[in-house]
Amino acid sequence: MTNTETFNSVWDAIADTPEQAANLQARAELMLQITAIIKANDWKQADAATHCGVTQPRINDLLRGRVSRFSLDALVNIAAALGQRVHVELKAA
């Protein structure tokens, strides 16, 4: 018989600690929202890089969902460059 481990989220499954899972989830959510802004404006990667204040390869990483390559700090800076304000909300786990 195989023991099957279950998790509350994919982040809990791939992270070593609940804190790491929370950080991964927050970064992924910010990346999705930034990606949505880029797509809504129909920007090419070079245009998005200019608007976001980063290089085109960074935009490529963002659009490919490479969460590990971005810190929360970097994502907040990108959002701010796009004229967005990041709102942080705490919820009981």
C-alpha positions as YAML, in Angstrom:
chain: A
units: angstrom
residues:
- id: 1
  name: MET
  ca: [0.00, 0.00, 0.00]
- id: 2
  name: THR
  ca: [1.27, 3.46, -0.94]
- id: 3
  name: ASN
  ca: [0.93, 6.35, 1.46]
- id: 4
  name: THR
  ca: [-0.36, 9.40, -0.34]
- id: 5
  name: GLU
  ca: [0.56, 12.77, 1.09]
- id: 6
  name: THR
  ca: [-1.94, 15.59, 0.60]
- id: 7
  name: PHE
  ca: [-1.34, 19.33, 0.68]
- id: 8
  name: ASN
  ca: [-3.52, 22.43, 0.92]
- id: 9
  name: SER
  ca: [-1.86, 23.97, -2.13]
- id: 10
  name: VAL
  ca: [0.76, 23.28, -4.74]
- id: 11
  name: TRP
  ca: [2.99, 25.75, -2.89]
- id: 12
  name: ASP
  ca: [2.81, 23.66, 0.27]
- id: 13
  name: ALA
  ca: [3.79, 20.62, -1.78]
- id: 14
  name: ILE
  ca: [6.93, 22.14, -3.27]
- id: 15
  name: ALA
  ca: [8.11, 24.29, -0.36]
- id: 16
  name: ASP
  ca: [10.09, 23.13, 2.64]
- id: 17
  name: THR
  ca: [8.28, 25.36, 5.12]
- id: 18
  name: PRO
  ca: [4.91, 27.12, 5.39]
- id: 19
  name: GLU
  ca: [6.76, 30.45, 5.24]
- id: 20
  name: GLN
  ca: [8.44, 29.50, 1.99]
- id: 21
  name: ALA
  ca: [5.09, 28.35, 0.56]
- id: 22
  name: ALA
  ca: [3.48, 31.68, 1.48]
- id: 23
  name: ASN
  ca: [6.31, 33.58, -0.19]
- id: 24
  name: LEU
  ca: [6.06, 31.49, -3.37]
- id: 25
  name: GLN
  ca: [2.31, 32.00, -3.52]
- id: 26
  name: ALA
  ca: [2.59, 35.77, -3.06]
- id: 27
  name: ARG
  ca: [5.22, 36.01, -5.79]
- id: 28
  name: ALA
  ca: [3.16, 33.88, -8.18]
- id: 29
  name: GLU
  ca: [0.06, 36.02, -7.60]
- id: 30
  name: LEU
  ca: [1.99, 39.23, -8.28]
- id: 31
  name: MET
  ca: [3.52, 37.72, -11.40]
- id: 32
  name: LEU
  ca: [0.09, 36.75, -12.71]
- id: 33
  name: GLN
  ca: [-1.24, 40.26, -12.15]
- id: 34
  name: ILE
  ca: [1.77, 41.90, -13.81]
- id: 35
  name: THR
  ca: [1.47, 39.47, -16.73]
- id: 36
  name: ALA
  ca: [-2.21, 40.41, -17.08]
- id: 37
  name: ILE
  ca: [-1.26, 44.11, -17.32]
- id: 38
  name: ILE
  ca: [1.34, 43.36, -19.99]
- id: 39
  name: LYS
  ca: [-1.14, 41.31, -22.02]
- id: 40
  name: ALA
  ca: [-3.97, 43.84, -21.58]
- id: 41
  name: ASN
  ca: [-1.70, 46.51, -23.08]
- id: 42
  name: ASP
  ca: [-0.63, 44.12, -25.88]
- id: 43
  name: TRP
  ca: [3.02, 44.98, -25.25]
- id: 44
  name: LYS
  ca: [5.82, 43.10, -26.91]
- id: 45
  name: GLN
  ca: [8.48, 41.93, -24.45]
- id: 46
  name: ALA
  ca: [10.80, 44.86, -25.28]
- id: 47
  name: ASP
  ca: [7.97, 47.35, -24.70]
- id: 48
  name: ALA
  ca: [7.00, 45.66, -21.44]
- id: 49
  name: ALA
  ca: [10.62, 45.79, -20.29]
- id: 50
  name: THR
  ca: [10.73, 49.54, -20.88]
- id: 51
  name: HIS
  ca: [7.47, 50.10, -18.98]
- id: 52
  name: CYS
  ca: [8.55, 47.80, -16.14]
- id: 53
  name: GLY
  ca: [12.06, 49.18, -15.80]
- id: 54
  name: VAL
  ca: [13.74, 45.81, -16.38]
- id: 55
  name: THR
  ca: [15.45, 43.97, -19.23]
- id: 56
  name: GLN
  ca: [13.65, 41.97, -21.90]
- id: 57
  name: PRO
  ca: [15.09, 38.67, -20.54]
- id: 58
  name: ARG
  ca: [13.54, 39.52, -17.14]
- id: 59
  name: ILE
  ca: [10.17, 40.00, -18.83]
- id: 60
  name: ASN
  ca: [10.63, 36.66, -20.55]
- id: 61
  name: ASP
  ca: [11.25, 35.01, -17.16]
- id: 62
  name: LEU
  ca: [8.18, 36.74, -15.74]
- id: 63
  name: LEU
  ca: [5.91, 35.72, -18.63]
- id: 64
  name: ARG
  ca: [7.15, 32.12, -18.38]
- id: 65
  name: GLY
  ca: [6.25, 32.04, -14.69]
- id: 66
  name: ARG
  ca: [9.76, 31.51, -13.39]
- id: 67
  name: VAL
  ca: [8.84, 32.34, -9.80]
- id: 68
  name: SER
  ca: [12.24, 31.40, -8.39]
- id: 69
  name: ARG
  ca: [13.92, 34.18, -10.36]
- id: 70
  name: PHE
  ca: [11.96, 36.99, -8.67]
- id: 71
  name: SER
  ca: [11.90, 38.31, -5.13]
- id: 72
  name: LEU
  ca: [8.82, 39.96, -3.69]
- id: 73
  name: ASP
  ca: [10.83, 43.18, -3.61]
- id: 74
  name: ALA
  ca: [11.59, 42.99, -7.34]
- id: 75
  name: LEU
  ca: [7.96, 42.28, -8.19]
- id: 76
  name: VAL
  ca: [6.74, 45.19, -6.06]
- id: 77
  name: ASN
  ca: [9.20, 47.44, -7.92]
- id: 78
  name: ILE
  ca: [7.90, 46.22, -11.29]
- id: 79
  name: ALA
  ca: [4.30, 46.80, -10.20]
- id: 80
  name: ALA
  ca: [5.20, 50.32, -9.04]
- id: 81
  name: ALA
  ca: [6.88, 51.04, -12.38]
- id: 82
  name: LEU
  ca: [3.54, 50.12, -13.99]
- id: 83
  name: GLY
  ca: [1.75, 52.65, -11.78]
- id: 84
  name: GLN
  ca: [0.29, 49.98, -9.51]
- id: 85
  name: ARG
  ca: [0.22, 49.87, -5.73]
- id: 86
  name: VAL
  ca: [0.65, 46.51, -4.04]
- id: 87
  name: HIS
  ca: [-1.76, 45.88, -1.20]
- id: 88
  name: VAL
  ca: [-0.83, 43.28, 1.40]
- id: 89
  name: GLU
  ca: [-3.56, 41.50, 3.33]
- id: 90
  name: LEU
  ca: [-3.11, 39.01, 6.10]
- id: 91
  name: LYS
  ca: [-5.49, 36.08, 6.50]
- id: 92
  name: ALA
  ca: [-5.46, 33.28, 9.03]
- id: 93
  name: ALA
  ca: [-3.81, 30.20, 7.56]
...
